[in-house]
């Protein structure tokens, strides 16, 4: 059996679940869909409770918010399948997502990847997130294989239940990089991560202010995680290690200057420099996005 696990927080999961049930009807293997709500607002719970009426769907509401890692671990424990497909709720699957996963060569962990809409958003406030996703997060499988443990993304992957039980997602207090850490913790045990072309479209674009706040929080979280896991590596940490002189130079460039340039040009290199400055600097100054 294939168990599809979809953690939900503040999102209408109904369209995604219905599409997955439609695809499940075209494959031979039994499929169940677990939808766990992480204490969303009542308006979303009311919508998603309709999923209880659908066949093969197990909908569950948590009484308090437990976070991105813990909710996944709970779904893994409750799943009945020997293979689990974990999907972010703000995703839209390609028409053959389940078929491609189930027909792929056996793998302990198999990542399908993500894409973004080809057309830029009509609202310019969402452009930066869309551009970042298109240029930085949409990576071909061949390129991901070059950095097997560095490229893992948890928004769309299938894994053996045994692997997920013996390697639960680590508890991370803040936002960001819990999936980066999980992927790299597989390496010491020799658990391979395979990549295939089986993407979902990421629908959850965020306005610039929210996007940048989350980028900053992710850098902050990475800094905290590196204290407990010194070998944790990302594109940012490798860049900082490779160009120490640039890191030192950034100490003398005000954050507001980099931010202003980024918002004016939408140049992702400016975002890289901004994240590098956050990485090497303290966290006291507040960002003014307006």
C-alpha positions in Angstrom: 0.0 0.0 0.0 1.0 3.6 -0.7 0.2 6.1 2.1 0.1 9.7 1.0 0.8 12.1 3.9 -0.3 15.7 3.7 0.3 18.0 6.7 -2.0 21.0 6.6 -1.9 24.4 8.2 -4.1 27.2 7.1 -4.8 25.8 3.6 -7.7 24.3 1.7 -6.6 20.7 1.0 -9.7 19.6 -0.8 -8.6 20.2 -4.4 -5.2 18.4 -3.9 -6.8 15.4 -2.1 -9.5 15.0 -4.8 -6.9 15.0 -7.6 -4.8 12.4 -5.7 -7.8 10.2 -5.3 -8.5 10.5 -9.0 -5.0 9.4 -9.8 -5.2 6.6 -7.2 -8.1 5.1 -9.3 -5.7 4.6 -12.2 -3.0 2.6 -10.3 -3.2 -1.0 -9.1 -1.6 -0.5 -5.7 -4.0 0.4 -2.9 -3.7 4.0 -1.8 -4.7 5.8 1.4 -4.5 9.6 2.0 -3.7 10.9 5.5 -4.5 14.6 6.0 -3.5 15.9 9.4 -4.4 19.5 10.4 -1.9 21.2 12.6 -4.4 23.4 14.5 -5.5 25.7 11.7 -8.1 28.4 12.1 -11.7 27.2 12.2 -12.4 28.4 8.6 -9.9 26.0 7.2 -10.9 23.1 9.4 -14.5 23.6 8.4 -13.5 23.3 4.7 -11.2 20.3 5.2 -13.6 18.3 7.3 -15.4 17.5 4.0 -12.5 15.2 3.3 -13.9 12.8 5.8 -16.5 11.8 3.3 -14.1 10.7 0.7 -13.0 7.1 0.3 -9.6 6.1 1.6 -9.0 9.5 3.3 -8.1 9.7 7.0 -8.6 13.2 8.2 -7.3 14.2 11.7 -7.2 17.4 13.6 -4.4 18.1 16.2 -5.6 20.0 19.3 -2.5 22.1 19.3 0.2 23.1 16.8 3.1 20.7 16.9 5.2 22.0 13.9 6.4 20.8 10.5 8.6 18.0 11.8 6.4 16.5 14.5 3.2 16.3 12.4 5.1 14.4 9.7 6.5 12.0 12.3 3.0 11.4 13.6 1.6 10.7 10.2 4.5 8.2 9.5 3.6 6.3 12.7 -0.1 6.2 11.7 0.4 5.2 8.1 -0.5 1.7 6.9 1.6 1.6 3.8 5.1 0.3 3.3 5.8 3.3 1.1 4.9 6.8 2.0 4.5 9.8 -0.2 4.9 13.1 1.6 3.4 16.2 -0.1 3.1 19.8 1.0 -0.5 20.9 0.8 0.3 24.0 -1.3 1.3 21.7 -4.2 -0.4 20.7 -7.4 0.6 17.3 -8.8 1.4 16.5 -12.4 -1.3 14.2 -14.0 0.9 11.1 -13.6 2.5 11.7 -10.2 1.4 8.5 -8.5 1.9 6.3 -11.5 5.5 7.6 -12.0 6.4 7.1 -8.3 4.9 3.6 -8.2 6.6 2.5 -11.4 10.0 3.9 -10.5 12.9 1.6 -9.6 12.9 0.8 -5.9 14.6 3.4 -3.7 14.8 4.1 0.0 14.1 7.8 -0.7 12.9 9.1 -4.0 12.5 12.9 -4.6 10.2 14.1 -7.4 11.1 17.8 -7.2 9.1 21.0 -7.6 8.3 23.6 -10.2 6.6 27.0 -10.3 4.1 28.4 -12.8 5.7 29.4 -16.1 3.8 32.7 -16.2 4.9 35.4 -13.7 2.3 36.4 -11.1 0.0 39.3 -12.0 0.6 40.9 -8.6 4.2 42.2 -8.6 4.4 41.7 -4.8 4.7 37.9 -5.5 7.3 38.2 -8.2 10.4 37.8 -5.9 9.2 34.5 -4.5 8.2 33.3 -7.9 11.6 34.3 -9.4 13.5 32.6 -6.5 11.5 29.4 -7.0 12.0 29.3 -10.7 15.7 30.0 -10.6 16.8 28.4 -7.3 14.4 25.7 -6.3 13.5 24.2 -9.7 16.5 22.0 -10.3 16.8 19.2 -12.8 17.3 15.7 -11.4 20.7 15.4 -13.0 21.9 18.4 -11.1 20.4 17.2 -7.9 22.3 14.0 -8.1 25.6 15.9 -8.1 24.9 16.9 -4.5 22.7 14.0 -3.4 22.5 15.0 0.3 22.6 18.7 -0.2 19.7 18.9 -2.6 16.9 17.2 -0.6 13.5 18.9 -0.5 10.7 17.5 1.6 7.8 19.0 -0.3 7.4 16.0 -2.6 9.2 12.7 -1.9 8.5 9.0 -1.4 10.3 6.9 1.1 10.2 3.5 2.7 8.2 3.6 5.9 11.0 1.8 7.7 13.4 4.5 6.8 11.1 7.2 8.1 10.5 5.3 11.3 14.2 4.8 12.0 15.1 8.4 10.8 12.3 10.7 12.1 12.4 14.3 11.2 14.4 16.2 13.8 12.6 18.6 16.1 13.4 22.1 14.9 12.0 25.0 16.9 12.1 27.7 14.2 11.3 27.8 10.5 13.5 26.3 7.9 16.1 23.7 7.1 14.6 20.7 9.0 14.4 19.0 5.6 18.0 20.0 4.8 19.1 18.4 8.1 17.0 15.3 7.6 18.5 14.6 4.2 22.0 15.0 5.4 21.5 12.8 8.4 20.8 9.8 6.1 24.4 9.9 4.8 26.2 8.3 7.8 23.9 5.2 7.4 24.5 5.0 3.7 20.8 5.6 2.8 20.8 6.9 -0.8 18.5 9.7 -2.0 17.4 9.2 -5.6 16.0 12.0 -7.8 13.5 11.7 -10.6 11.5 14.1 -12.9 8.1 13.9 -11.2 7.5 17.4 -9.9 4.6 19.2 -8.3 3.9 22.9 -8.9 4.4 25.0 -5.8 1.3 27.2 -5.4 2.0 28.9 -2.1 3.6 32.1 -3.3 4.1 34.7 -0.6 4.3 38.5 -0.8 7.7 40.0 -0.6 7.6 41.0 3.0 6.5 37.5 4.2 9.0 35.8 1.8 12.0 37.8 3.1 11.0 37.4 6.7 10.9 33.6 6.2 14.3 33.7 4.4 15.8 35.5 7.3 14.2 33.1 9.8 15.6 30.2 7.8 19.1 31.7 8.0 18.7 32.2 11.8 17.5 28.6 12.1 20.4 27.3 10.1 22.7 29.2 12.5 21.1 27.4 15.5 21.2 24.0 13.8 24.9 24.3 13.0 25.6 24.5 16.7 24.2 21.0 17.2 25.1 19.6 13.8 28.5 21.2 12.7 28.6 19.3 9.4 25.3 20.7 8.2 26.0 22.2 4.8 24.0 24.4 2.5 24.7 26.6 -0.5 24.9 29.5 1.8 27.5 28.0 4.2 29.6 26.8 1.3 29.6 30.2 -0.2 30.6 31.8 3.1 33.4 29.4 3.6 34.6 29.8 0.0 34.6 33.6 0.0 35.7 34.8 3.5 36.9 38.2 2.2 33.5 39.0 0.8 31.9 38.0 4.1 34.2 40.4 5.9 33.4 43.2 3.4 29.7 42.7 4.0 30.2 43.8 7.6 30.6 47.3 6.3 27.6 47.4 4.0 24.4 48.4 5.8 21.6 45.9 5.5 19.2 48.6 4.3 21.4 49.2 1.3 21.3 45.6 0.2 17.6 45.4 0.9 16.9 48.5 -1.1 18.9 47.3 -4.0 17.2 43.9 -3.9 13.7 45.4 -3.9 14.6 47.8 -6.7 16.3 45.3 -9.0 14.9 41.9 -8.0 18.4 40.6 -8.5 18.8 37.3 -6.7 22.5 37.9 -6.2 21.5 40.7 -3.9 19.4 38.3 -2.0 22.4 36.0 -1.7 24.4 38.8 -0.3 21.7 39.7 2.1 21.4 36.2 3.4 25.2 36.1 3.7 25.1 39.2 5.8 22.4 37.7 8.0 24.6 34.6 8.4 27.7 36.5 9.6 25.9 39.2 11.6 23.8 39.6 14.7 20.0 39.7 14.6 19.2 42.9 16.4 18.4 45.3 13.5 14.8 45.0 12.2 14.1 45.0 8.5 11.9 47.7 7.2 10.2 46.4 4.0 8.3 49.5 3.2 
